[in-house]
Amino acid sequence: MNDILQKTYALGQSVWYDSISRGAIRSGELKKLLEAGVRGVTTNPAIFQKALAGSADYDADVKALIAAGKSDAEIYDALTLSEVREACALFRPLWDESRGGDGFVSLEVNPLIAGERDTTVSEALRLWKALNCPNAMIKIPATPAGAAALEEVVAAGVNVNATLIFSLEQYEAVAEAYIGGLERRAARGLPLDQASVASVFVSRIDAALDPVLAEKAPALAGRIAVANARAVYARFAELFSSPRWQALAAKGARVQRPLWASTGVKNKAYSPTLYVDSLIGRDTVNTLPPAALEAFMKQGTPADTARTPGFADELAALPALGVKLAAVTEKLLADGLASFAQSFRDMMGIIAAKRAALP
C-alpha cells in the first residue's frame, strides 16, 4: 500500500485511475496500482481511442470480429465492453470488501447522443445489462438531456457517473436528478444500494482563465478551478445533509460523491499535485491520469483541504474583472462534448483502417 494513498483514503477520499488499456490489465500493471491503493477506474472515449491507436493488442480480436461480420460500431462495442469487464473482475474483490463503496469501473455512453434523453437512457440500460457487473458505472454527460436521463437510469437501479460537469448549476442538476431517482425507487419499495459520482472537471477552468487573470489579477491565476470545485463541495455538503436526503439515507441510500476529474496540471509552472492536494475531503473521489497519479504517489501532501474557506471571495471577484464564469464553463462543456465525439469518430476510423489492413 502506498503511504500517501493510504493517508488520503483515511481522510475520506478514494483515488481512482483515469486510464485503461488491455496491456495495463493483462501485464499486471493495473493490479499493482490496485494493490498500491487505487480504488477504481474511469474511462472515456479519448482513453479508448488512445489505447486502440497505440497498440496491436486488439488486432486479433478485431480480425475475429470482422470475420464474424461485425460492423465497426459493433467491434468498438465488443472491445470496450470486454475491457471494462476485465477491469471490473480485477476490482470486484475491493467492491465486495468495501460493500459497494469502491472498486468501480466506468464506461461512457456514446458521446454522439449527449443531447438525446431517451436514447441516452436506452443506451445506458443496454450497457449496464451487457456488462453484467455490479461494480460497473455508466457515464452520462451532464447536459440538460443527460441530467434528465440520469434520473431515469438511477430509478432503474444503475450505478451512474455524471461526467463533464464544469459549473455549480450543472452539479446541482445532477445531484437533484440522483436524489429524484432514488426517491422514485423508495416509493416503489426498491433497494437504494447503488452508487453514483458527479465528475467535476477541474484543470480546464484554469487553462481557460489563466491567460486573462495573469494580466488582470495575477493573484487569482491558478486558483479559480479549485475555488469552483470547493463551491461544488460546499453545495454537496448542504444537499446531502438536508432532511430530504436524510429520509433516503435512513433507507440505505449512499451519497453521490463529488469526483474531481481533469486533475492533471496543464501549466508546468504549477505543482503536478495541485489539483489533488487542494481538493481532499470526506466522501470525494479524485481520478488521476497516469502522470498525475505517479506524481501524487511520490510527492502528494494529504490533508483535509476541500473545505478550505475563501473560495466564495475568489469567485465573487471575477465579474469585476470582466470574467463571466458561466460563459467559460458553458464553452468548456461544449468543447468537452465535441472532443469526446471526435475521439469516438476517430476510433471508428481506426477500426475501419484495421479492417482494411489486417490480413
Legacy VTK file of the C-alpha trace (Angstrom):
# vtk DataFile Version 3.0
C-alpha trace
ASCII
DATASET POLYDATA
POINTS 359 float
0.000 0.000 0.000
1.358 3.411 -0.970
1.573 5.535 2.187
0.243 8.698 0.529
-2.761 6.897 -0.970
-3.425 5.261 2.392
-3.400 8.622 4.187
-5.640 10.140 1.520
-8.170 7.354 1.948
-8.081 7.823 5.729
-9.172 11.434 5.076
-12.216 10.156 3.181
-11.057 10.401 -0.436
-10.747 7.478 -2.843
-8.134 7.776 -5.589
-9.170 6.244 -8.915
-7.180 5.804 -12.126
-8.199 7.722 -15.237
-6.832 5.301 -17.808
-7.342 1.801 -19.149
-5.758 -0.454 -21.733
-5.603 -4.162 -22.387
-1.846 -4.052 -21.879
-2.184 -2.468 -18.432
-4.757 -5.075 -17.380
-3.011 -8.178 -18.689
0.538 -7.170 -17.801
-0.386 -6.793 -14.139
0.211 -3.030 -14.158
-3.360 -2.232 -13.116
-3.255 -4.898 -10.406
-0.142 -3.263 -8.938
-1.966 0.062 -8.777
-4.889 -1.637 -7.059
-2.502 -3.141 -4.510
-0.916 0.294 -4.002
-4.268 1.785 -3.035
-6.006 2.848 -6.256
-9.706 2.143 -5.695
-11.380 2.450 -9.098
-11.005 3.201 -12.813
-12.565 5.775 -15.105
-12.593 5.690 -18.882
-13.815 7.920 -21.687
-13.792 7.802 -25.488
-10.436 9.601 -25.650
-8.824 6.972 -23.404
-10.144 4.104 -25.520
-9.104 5.857 -28.721
-5.551 6.247 -27.397
-5.372 2.600 -26.297
-6.681 1.279 -29.615
-4.473 3.526 -31.735
-1.303 2.896 -29.748
-1.246 -0.899 -29.581
-1.583 -4.053 -31.644
-3.042 -5.821 -28.583
-6.533 -5.652 -30.070
-5.747 -6.789 -33.596
-6.576 -10.472 -33.115
-9.976 -9.616 -31.641
-10.662 -7.068 -34.361
-9.819 -9.653 -37.001
-12.117 -12.236 -35.390
-14.962 -9.749 -35.113
-14.549 -8.732 -38.750
-14.691 -12.405 -39.735
-17.888 -12.710 -37.689
-19.452 -9.985 -39.835
-19.498 -7.271 -37.170
-19.766 -3.604 -38.138
-17.202 -1.050 -36.996
-19.588 0.192 -34.277
-20.207 -3.382 -33.093
-16.457 -4.005 -32.950
-15.946 -0.904 -30.818
-18.769 -2.025 -28.557
-17.329 -5.523 -28.142
-13.810 -4.268 -27.406
-14.827 -1.691 -24.816
-17.297 -3.979 -23.061
-14.668 -6.719 -22.861
-12.058 -4.343 -21.467
-14.351 -2.926 -18.809
-15.487 -6.424 -17.789
-11.851 -7.457 -17.268
-11.183 -4.392 -15.135
-14.406 -4.971 -13.193
-13.296 -8.537 -12.434
-9.961 -7.236 -11.155
-11.620 -4.667 -8.873
-14.545 -6.861 -7.797
-12.862 -8.076 -4.569
-12.422 -4.437 -3.499
-16.075 -3.749 -4.304
-17.046 -6.729 -2.136
-14.694 -5.723 0.685
-15.943 -2.118 0.693
-19.577 -3.284 0.464
-20.113 -1.413 -2.771
-18.236 1.705 -1.722
-15.371 1.461 -4.222
-13.950 -0.847 -6.861
-15.892 0.716 -9.748
-15.007 0.892 -13.430
-16.796 3.468 -15.612
-17.913 3.148 -19.223
-19.365 6.128 -21.083
-22.411 6.110 -23.327
-21.908 7.020 -26.971
-20.957 10.743 -26.897
-22.854 11.385 -30.118
-26.160 11.087 -28.244
-25.383 13.538 -25.400
-28.339 15.750 -26.331
-30.883 12.939 -26.542
-32.589 11.990 -23.274
-34.466 8.860 -24.342
-31.601 7.478 -26.425
-29.193 8.064 -23.538
-31.490 6.163 -21.175
-31.807 3.181 -23.513
-28.064 3.134 -24.230
-27.155 3.339 -20.535
-29.503 0.475 -19.703
-28.150 -1.575 -22.616
-24.538 -1.120 -21.487
-25.411 -1.907 -17.865
-27.129 -5.133 -18.886
-24.381 -6.109 -21.331
-21.615 -5.593 -18.763
-23.496 -7.540 -16.072
-21.036 -6.328 -13.415
-22.314 -4.873 -10.121
-19.200 -2.692 -9.884
-19.617 -1.093 -13.313
-20.637 2.557 -13.609
-22.283 4.060 -16.658
-21.052 7.552 -17.523
-23.595 10.089 -18.740
-22.587 13.633 -19.791
-24.184 16.300 -17.582
-26.099 18.094 -20.324
-29.738 19.016 -19.625
-30.772 15.885 -21.516
-28.155 13.882 -19.632
-29.377 15.038 -16.223
-32.934 14.058 -17.158
-31.667 10.685 -18.377
-29.677 10.222 -15.186
-32.805 10.316 -13.032
-34.392 7.591 -15.160
-31.273 5.439 -15.074
-30.862 5.821 -11.300
-34.529 4.931 -10.864
-33.752 1.737 -12.794
-31.059 0.811 -10.256
-27.929 1.562 -12.302
-24.633 2.904 -10.923
-24.076 6.254 -12.668
-21.116 8.547 -13.188
-22.348 12.001 -14.284
-19.487 13.447 -16.297
-18.295 16.705 -17.890
-19.511 18.887 -15.017
-17.927 22.339 -15.087
-20.433 24.568 -13.287
-22.231 24.642 -9.969
-25.519 24.738 -11.876
-24.669 21.511 -13.708
-23.716 19.892 -10.428
-26.980 20.886 -8.768
-28.999 19.479 -11.685
-27.133 16.167 -11.470
-27.481 15.918 -7.673
-31.210 16.687 -7.886
-31.598 14.016 -10.580
-29.815 11.444 -8.431
-31.940 12.219 -5.389
-35.086 12.216 -7.516
-34.232 8.823 -8.983
-33.680 7.356 -5.523
-36.962 8.812 -4.280
-38.740 7.054 -7.117
-37.115 3.768 -6.112
-38.028 4.327 -2.460
-41.655 4.959 -3.403
-41.727 1.535 -5.070
-40.074 -0.182 -2.113
-36.904 -0.958 -4.093
-33.385 -1.087 -2.590
-31.287 2.084 -2.618
-27.895 0.429 -2.610
-26.464 1.658 -5.920
-23.626 4.155 -6.154
-23.072 7.373 -8.091
-20.412 10.024 -8.561
-20.592 13.531 -10.023
-17.458 14.173 -12.095
-16.380 17.810 -11.834
-13.666 18.772 -14.325
-11.044 20.968 -12.709
-7.871 21.944 -14.573
-9.576 23.021 -17.797
-11.079 26.019 -15.985
-7.649 27.366 -15.059
-6.375 26.634 -18.559
-9.190 28.792 -19.945
-8.972 31.634 -17.416
-5.278 31.954 -16.576
-4.308 33.969 -19.679
-6.834 36.649 -18.664
-6.168 36.507 -14.926
-2.393 36.602 -15.322
-2.845 40.084 -16.785
-5.770 41.424 -14.737
-5.406 39.695 -11.364
-2.259 37.562 -11.080
-3.114 36.508 -7.520
-6.159 34.625 -8.847
-4.319 32.743 -11.584
-4.282 29.030 -10.870
-6.936 29.376 -8.150
-10.332 29.545 -9.836
-10.554 25.870 -10.793
-10.046 24.844 -7.173
-12.404 27.564 -5.937
-15.092 26.333 -8.323
-14.649 22.743 -7.127
-14.768 23.834 -3.492
-18.048 25.631 -4.189
-19.409 22.335 -5.516
-18.177 20.526 -2.412
-19.900 23.067 -0.159
-23.148 22.593 -2.067
-22.724 18.828 -1.860
-22.489 19.108 1.925
-25.746 21.089 2.003
-27.727 18.825 -0.319
-26.608 15.608 1.306
-27.312 16.692 4.858
-30.836 18.018 4.199
-33.962 16.407 5.702
-34.887 15.277 2.194
-31.630 13.373 1.917
-31.754 12.037 5.469
-35.051 10.317 4.659
-33.275 8.419 1.865
-30.143 7.756 3.903
-32.307 6.108 6.574
-33.339 3.614 3.879
-29.750 2.822 2.916
-29.005 5.395 0.200
-25.396 6.367 -0.489
-24.354 9.962 -1.124
-23.409 10.834 -4.674
-19.732 11.607 -4.189
-18.118 14.532 -5.995
-15.388 13.166 -8.232
-12.604 15.540 -9.244
-11.665 14.860 -12.876
-9.199 16.514 -15.245
-6.781 16.794 -12.336
-3.534 16.610 -14.246
-1.938 20.078 -14.406
-1.766 21.772 -17.789
0.535 24.609 -16.655
4.028 23.274 -15.985
4.647 26.159 -13.575
2.177 24.579 -11.137
2.864 21.701 -8.782
1.977 18.427 -10.523
-0.176 17.577 -7.490
-2.005 20.929 -7.280
-5.446 19.572 -8.163
-5.140 16.637 -5.803
-3.572 18.277 -2.746
-6.123 21.120 -2.895
-9.274 19.011 -3.077
-9.066 16.241 -0.494
-12.162 15.765 1.610
-14.531 13.201 3.030
-16.883 11.490 0.573
-14.895 12.514 -2.502
-13.059 10.764 -5.316
-10.135 12.019 -7.400
-9.477 10.222 -10.675
-5.907 10.727 -11.821
-4.304 10.225 -15.228
-1.042 8.247 -15.173
1.424 11.135 -14.784
-0.624 12.830 -12.068
-1.047 9.569 -10.157
2.671 8.858 -10.303
3.448 12.359 -9.025
0.904 12.189 -6.221
2.104 8.781 -5.028
5.620 10.205 -4.755
5.099 13.759 -3.502
1.465 14.314 -2.604
0.503 16.103 0.607
-2.614 14.508 2.101
-4.639 16.978 4.184
-8.303 17.942 4.580
-8.308 20.768 2.029
-11.615 20.637 0.119
-13.330 22.702 2.826
-10.700 25.468 2.847
-12.532 28.825 3.048
-12.071 31.770 0.708
-13.388 30.206 -2.483
-16.525 32.362 -2.482
-14.469 35.583 -2.421
-12.281 34.357 -5.267
-15.278 33.526 -7.418
-17.018 36.778 -6.497
-14.023 38.765 -7.757
-14.431 37.559 -11.338
-17.315 39.759 -12.602
-15.437 42.987 -11.794
-12.606 41.676 -13.967
-14.978 41.142 -16.880
-14.842 37.366 -16.466
-18.144 35.542 -16.889
-17.537 32.118 -15.365
-20.865 30.781 -16.656
-19.862 31.556 -20.234
-16.495 29.886 -19.707
-17.989 26.696 -18.238
-20.631 26.562 -20.965
-17.916 26.659 -23.627
-15.843 24.060 -21.785
-18.835 21.714 -21.752
-19.375 22.210 -25.481
-15.663 21.671 -26.142
-15.602 18.548 -23.966
-18.580 17.043 -25.752
-17.024 17.839 -29.123
-13.695 16.321 -28.082
-15.245 13.059 -26.898
-17.385 12.881 -30.032
-14.295 13.349 -32.189
-12.456 10.631 -30.260
-15.380 8.305 -30.955
-15.282 9.138 -34.661
-11.500 8.641 -34.668
-11.995 5.182 -33.162
-14.369 4.297 -35.953
-11.671 5.415 -38.380
-9.017 3.313 -36.639
-11.242 0.228 -36.758
-12.024 0.862 -40.426
-8.297 1.173 -41.132
-7.591 -2.093 -39.310
-10.361 -3.724 -41.299
-8.566 -2.703 -44.494
-5.059 -3.549 -43.278
-5.406 -6.787 -41.301
-4.880 -9.961 -43.344
LINES 1 360
359 0 1 2 3 4 5 6 7 8 9 10 11 12 13 14 15 16 17 18 19 20 21 22 23 24 25 26 27 28 29 30 31 32 33 34 35 36 37 38 39 40 41 42 43 44 45 46 47 48 49 50 51 52 53 54 55 56 57 58 59 60 61 62 63 64 65 66 67 68 69 70 71 72 73 74 75 76 77 78 79 80 81 82 83 84 85 86 87 88 89 90 91 92 93 94 95 96 97 98 99 100 101 102 103 104 105 106 107 108 109 110 111 112 113 114 115 116 117 118 119 120 121 122 123 124 125 126 127 128 129 130 131 132 133 134 135 136 137 138 139 140 141 142 143 144 145 146 147 148 149 150 151 152 153 154 155 156 157 158 159 160 161 162 163 164 165 166 167 168 169 170 171 172 173 174 175 176 177 178 179 180 181 182 183 184 185 186 187 188 189 190 191 192 193 194 195 196 197 198 199 200 201 202 203 204 205 206 207 208 209 210 211 212 213 214 215 216 217 218 219 220 221 222 223 224 225 226 227 228 229 230 231 232 233 234 235 236 237 238 239 240 241 242 243 244 245 246 247 248 249 250 251 252 253 254 255 256 257 258 259 260 261 262 263 264 265 266 267 268 269 270 271 272 273 274 275 276 277 278 279 280 281 282 283 284 285 286 287 288 289 290 291 292 293 294 295 296 297 298 299 300 301 302 303 304 305 306 307 308 309 310 311 312 313 314 315 316 317 318 319 320 321 322 323 324 325 326 327 328 329 330 331 332 333 334 335 336 337 338 339 340 341 342 343 344 345 346 347 348 349 350 351 352 353 354 355 356 357 358
